[in-house]
């Protein structure tokens, strides 16, 4: 006797997990409710029964991403805690390259989003930053974080290896003779073993955190 295949019960969590996985695969430009329903092996109306609109699904997807980011550890000083949070956020955003433009764009943030923002604000305030400096710190840190993630997501499809191949081709092209600094940079740095665009993230992050610390103490 053939046993009927049991279908996993459709619920909000399964829909959002499927939506995030689909966006990871195809990006948000190609994301539609019909494609989501097909990925979940259900009819579109079954999705709408649990989450009434595409905007609410995107709200939930962003909340799923925020939930994956490590909160600033409360047992660390504020600089170390914020650093850990930013490194975690970059790792999460690299897994979900569609997410950076949407992380601060939602009009109806979910509980994980609100919890994340509250934890970051609390970390900065407990570190002694004034409200004004907290506003500066959060804006500057996340502008750097999201901007870096967007740039990483826009790198050639082959990643670092393809960048090195492109740089090698540029450095040896006769057409590049008019651009000596580009040739110098690519031939003496980019194509050398160990180069990674991503190495600049923690370097830049540390510069920002140290600058914020000095500004908060009136040292600059």
Beta strands, then each sheet from edge to edge (+ up, - down):
end
